[in-house]
Amino acid sequence: MNSGIQSMLERYTCASIEDYRNALKEIVQELALLGLYRGGFFGHAAFYGGTALRIFYGLDRFSEDLDFTLLQPDKTFELARFIGPLRDELAAFGLEMTIEEKVKSNRSAVRSAFIKGGTQLHLVKIASIKPPVSGVNPDEQLRIKIELDTDPPPGAGFELKYHLLPVPYSVRMYDAPSLFAGKVHALLCRGWQNRVKGRDFYDYAWYLARRTPLNMEHLVARLRQTGHLAKSEELAGNDLVERLLARFQQVDFRQARKDVELFVSDPESLALWSAEFFTGITRDFLR
């Protein structure tokens, strides 16, 4: 095993295949960030979303995707030129991954790519587990989605964060109040269809528990960009609370708990989830 990956794996206490699977995914995510750093990506873009919160703020749940936003709108920006450095970094650590950009038929503001590789192959590589790996289908693919917003709403704050493993590097990212604004926007506006995104609710409670201030300017800009707030409208603090409380009444919290259970170490911590619980913590802790 590569010594850098070994150092990264030592941070985890893996008692099950699911633990190893989550550790593998997070190691690949961090190596991808390193590759993007080496390629100069963070001169143009910032990291945000649940995985940013997990890696740099210690969110106690695993996250799946890598979400980025340009620092300034640029609909001509091409993600493809950074795929080479990303691929080279993963290969340098002995990982056999493919990286493919998803070309959309409609010219969306969001650029997407996918990192893929055999789960069993890489569990054998990083954890010295002898194949076949019980509980892992030989054809199972580790899959990490990369998304880049080329038309970001204004008002976000940025900061530079540092990571030490497998080697020191830096990542430009949203500051905590702007990350929180993105999460509140997701809570209010995400289309659930048949699947409630319980991870949104978990992260929301995490922010409230840490008394994270909310970047209202950025939240308002996001709401206006997606058509959930008219340009002529303002959003006072009480208006926001009322919108959130109305949203909580629409949620199937049993389904929300099920969505997030596999990503947290203590599913019992979700037992209180209900419209009443989220109403109470919003009234008491949202600032």
Phi, psi and omega per residue, in radians:
M1 nan 2.474 3.057
N2 -1.032 2.380 -3.056
S3 -1.137 -0.581 3.098
G4 -1.133 -0.754 3.103
I5 -1.168 -0.650 3.104
Q6 -1.048 -0.746 3.107
S7 -1.093 -0.665 3.122
M8 -1.185 -0.731 -3.115
L9 -1.154 -0.518 -3.106
E10 -1.132 -0.261 3.102
R11 -1.285 -0.280 -3.026
Y12 -1.808 2.563 2.960
T13 -1.839 1.772 -3.037
C14 -1.784 1.949 -3.138
A15 -1.905 -0.081 -3.101
S16 -2.591 2.916 3.085
I17 -1.087 -0.630 3.110
E18 -1.091 -0.662 3.077
D19 -1.080 -0.778 3.123
Y20 -1.140 -0.674 3.136
R21 -1.073 -0.798 3.122
N22 -1.132 -0.709 3.122
A23 -1.105 -0.754 3.123
L24 -1.034 -0.818 -3.110
K25 -1.071 -0.745 -3.112
E26 -1.197 -0.638 3.071
I27 -1.081 -0.761 3.110
V28 -1.111 -0.710 3.102
Q29 -1.018 -0.790 -3.092
E30 -1.217 -0.640 3.063
L31 -1.163 -0.598 3.072
A32 -1.115 -0.729 3.090
L33 -1.072 -0.715 3.104
L34 -1.074 -0.769 3.118
G35 -1.089 -0.711 3.109
L36 -1.155 -0.683 3.070
Y37 -1.038 -0.828 -3.132
R38 -1.108 -0.522 -3.139
G39 -1.449 -0.024 3.122
G40 1.440 0.250 -3.065
F41 -1.066 -0.645 -3.027
F42 -1.393 0.054 2.884
G43 -1.343 -0.270 -3.096
H44 -2.022 -0.427 -2.906
A45 -2.437 2.876 3.107
A46 -2.241 2.661 3.133
F47 -1.590 2.399 3.063
Y48 -2.661 3.131 3.120
G49 1.666 -3.035 -3.031
G50 -1.107 -0.671 -3.128
T51 -1.219 -0.623 3.045
A52 -1.058 -0.742 3.135
L53 -1.143 -0.684 3.131
R54 -1.138 -0.887 -3.003
I55 -1.308 -0.672 -2.993
F56 -1.887 -0.220 3.119
Y57 -2.132 -0.010 3.048
G58 1.381 0.414 3.031
L59 -0.934 2.280 -3.014
D60 -1.590 0.826 2.944
R61 -2.571 2.681 3.090
F62 -1.398 2.715 -3.102
S63 -2.348 2.722 -2.931
E64 -1.773 -0.706 -2.920
D65 -1.902 2.902 3.031
L66 -1.996 1.992 -3.079
D67 -1.942 2.329 -3.122
F68 -2.337 2.778 3.060
T69 -2.416 2.468 3.018
L70 -1.144 2.683 3.097
L71 -1.262 -0.549 3.096
Q72 -2.387 2.580 3.126
P73 -1.017 2.377 3.090
D74 -2.813 1.612 -3.063
K75 -1.281 -0.091 3.076
T76 -1.635 -0.046 -3.063
F77 -1.159 2.370 -3.109
E78 -1.963 2.119 3.071
L79 -1.203 -0.465 -2.995
A80 -0.990 -0.568 -3.063
R81 -1.265 -0.155 3.103
F82 -1.793 -0.051 -3.139
I83 -1.205 -0.625 3.126
G84 -1.027 -0.941 3.096
P85 -1.035 -0.617 3.126
L86 -1.149 -0.826 3.132
R87 -1.084 -0.728 -3.128
D88 -1.095 -0.666 -3.117
E89 -1.166 -0.786 3.124
L90 -1.087 -0.729 3.138
A91 -1.158 -0.615 -3.132
A92 -1.100 -0.442 3.111
F93 -1.709 0.235 3.026
G94 1.463 0.226 -3.124
L95 -1.616 2.433 -3.094
E96 -1.843 1.440 -3.056
M97 -2.051 2.579 2.952
T98 -1.820 2.603 3.084
I99 -2.303 2.107 -3.084
E100 -2.267 2.299 3.041
E101 -1.388 2.418 3.081
K102 -1.565 2.048 3.135
V103 -1.606 2.075 -3.091
K104 -1.627 2.498 -3.123
S105 -1.181 -0.676 3.041
N106 -1.622 2.446 -3.055
R107 -1.325 1.473 -3.131
S108 -1.367 2.728 3.046
A109 -1.297 -0.226 -3.098
V110 -1.764 2.150 3.036
R111 -1.634 2.453 -3.086
S112 -2.297 2.564 3.010
A113 -2.572 2.857 -3.120
F114 -2.304 2.313 2.959
I115 -1.662 2.239 -3.121
K116 -2.377 2.559 3.065
G117 -2.952 2.759 -3.115
G118 -1.148 2.182 -3.136
T119 -1.105 -0.859 -3.088
Q120 -1.090 -0.783 3.130
L121 -0.956 -0.770 -3.046
H122 -1.438 -0.471 2.995
L123 -1.123 -0.687 3.075
V124 -1.100 -0.723 -3.118
K125 -1.138 -0.858 -2.977
I126 -1.555 -0.448 -3.022
A127 -1.984 0.028 3.137
S128 0.962 0.613 3.060
I129 -1.501 2.315 -3.133
K130 -1.331 2.332 3.097
P131 -1.287 2.713 -0.081
P132 -1.314 2.625 -3.111
V133 -1.544 2.032 -3.127
S134 -1.053 2.313 3.108
G135 1.539 0.016 3.127
V136 -2.175 2.050 3.075
N137 -1.082 2.342 -3.135
P138 -0.973 -0.444 -3.124
D139 -1.636 0.005 -3.092
E140 -1.103 2.376 -3.139
Q141 -1.949 2.219 2.895
L142 -1.221 2.345 -3.030
R143 -2.462 2.113 3.124
I144 -2.135 2.140 3.138
K145 -1.559 2.346 3.037
I146 -1.928 2.246 3.071
E147 -2.247 2.439 3.123
L148 -2.250 2.117 3.093
D149 -1.516 2.021 -3.129
T150 -1.611 -0.011 3.123
D151 -2.292 1.141 -3.026
P152 -1.283 2.527 3.033
P153 -1.215 2.669 -3.112
P154 -1.342 3.053 2.983
G155 1.638 -0.027 -3.137
A156 -1.364 2.640 2.984
G157 -1.794 2.633 -3.083
F158 -2.207 2.717 3.031
E159 -2.612 2.832 3.106
L160 -1.817 2.190 3.106
K161 -1.993 2.678 -3.083
Y162 -2.071 2.513 3.099
H163 -2.227 2.536 -3.007
L164 -1.868 -0.303 -3.115
L165 -2.082 2.434 0.098
P166 -1.401 -0.299 3.001
V167 -2.496 2.776 3.130
P168 -1.107 2.378 3.047
Y169 -2.733 2.934 -3.109
S170 -2.152 2.678 -3.133
V171 -2.368 2.210 2.999
R172 -1.416 2.357 -3.089
M173 -2.596 2.927 3.003
Y174 -1.094 2.544 2.990
D175 -1.326 2.947 -3.017
A176 -1.040 -0.777 3.123
P177 -1.064 -0.585 3.126
S178 -1.325 -0.636 3.016
L179 -1.039 -0.742 3.136
F180 -1.109 -0.711 3.112
A181 -1.051 -0.720 3.093
G182 -1.093 -0.659 3.135
K183 -1.219 -0.716 3.104
V184 -1.118 -0.685 3.070
H185 -1.046 -0.758 3.118
A186 -1.088 -0.735 3.121
L187 -1.041 -0.743 -3.070
L188 -1.349 -0.573 -2.857
C189 -2.102 -0.266 -3.063
R190 -1.093 2.331 3.072
G191 -1.406 2.035 -3.036
W192 -1.480 -0.492 -3.012
Q193 0.931 -2.018 -3.122
N194 -1.821 0.199 -3.058
R195 -2.418 1.898 3.077
V196 -1.250 2.339 -3.138
K197 -1.507 1.535 -3.121
G198 -1.070 -0.452 3.135
R199 -1.096 -0.531 3.069
D200 -1.077 -0.737 -3.103
F201 -1.245 -0.658 3.108
Y202 -1.081 -0.812 -3.118
D203 -1.164 -0.676 3.120
Y204 -1.027 -0.818 3.108
A205 -1.113 -0.615 3.112
W206 -1.081 -0.805 3.100
Y207 -1.065 -0.790 -3.120
L208 -1.095 -0.698 -3.127
A209 -1.076 -0.467 -3.123
R210 -1.750 0.180 3.113
R211 0.899 0.718 -3.138
T212 -1.192 2.185 3.060
P213 -1.159 2.652 -3.081
L214 -1.806 2.248 3.071
N215 -1.385 1.574 -3.065
M216 -1.158 -0.623 3.131
E217 -1.029 -0.768 -3.127
H218 -1.251 -0.673 3.094
L219 -1.054 -0.809 3.132
V220 -1.054 -0.736 3.120
A221 -1.091 -0.700 3.103
R222 -1.129 -0.789 -3.129
L223 -1.089 -0.688 3.119
R224 -1.204 -0.685 -3.128
Q225 -1.090 -0.649 -3.102
T226 -1.604 0.066 3.080
G227 1.403 0.265 3.135
H228 -1.642 -0.016 3.067
L229 -2.608 2.167 -3.134
A230 -1.184 2.664 -3.137
K231 -1.068 -0.494 -3.133
S232 -1.430 -0.204 -3.104
E233 -1.548 2.599 2.960
E234 -1.915 2.926 -3.136
L235 -2.274 1.644 3.078
A236 -1.325 2.823 -3.093
G237 -0.957 -0.744 -3.111
N238 -1.220 -0.571 3.076
D239 -1.074 -0.727 3.129
L240 -1.105 -0.789 3.134
V241 -1.029 -0.792 -3.117
E242 -1.117 -0.657 3.076
R243 -1.102 -0.752 3.134
L244 -1.130 -0.770 -3.116
L245 -1.098 -0.675 3.094
A246 -1.129 -0.663 3.125
R247 -1.124 -0.733 -3.119
F248 -1.043 -0.562 -3.126
Q249 -1.202 -0.281 -3.108
Q250 -1.614 -0.057 -2.924
V251 -1.662 2.389 2.926
D252 -1.547 1.703 -3.021
F253 -1.289 -0.344 3.006
R254 -1.124 -0.761 3.098
Q255 -1.173 -0.652 3.120
A256 -1.099 -0.729 3.106
R257 -1.092 -0.737 -3.120
K258 -1.081 -0.630 -3.121
D259 -1.101 -0.596 -2.983
V260 -1.800 -0.201 -3.009
E261 -0.955 -0.718 -3.082
L262 -1.232 -0.235 -3.050
F263 -1.766 -0.049 -3.108
V264 -2.095 2.652 -3.099
S265 -1.393 -0.395 -3.090
D266 -2.270 1.498 -3.139
P267 -1.038 -0.400 3.117
E268 -1.103 -0.373 3.127
S269 -1.180 -0.174 -3.130
L270 -1.665 0.003 -2.976
A271 -1.061 -0.543 -3.081
L272 -1.427 -0.111 -3.021
W273 -1.021 2.184 3.104
S274 -2.939 2.966 3.066
A275 -1.062 -0.651 -3.136
E276 -1.148 -0.718 3.134
F277 -1.079 -0.871 -3.089
F278 -1.238 -0.532 3.023
T279 -1.103 -0.792 -3.109
G280 -1.105 -0.821 -3.086
I281 -1.259 -0.477 3.076
T282 -1.194 -0.810 3.124
R283 -1.102 -0.628 -3.038
D284 -1.486 -0.559 -2.919
F285 -2.128 -0.283 -3.116
L286 -1.266 2.220 -3.111
R287 -2.150 nan nan
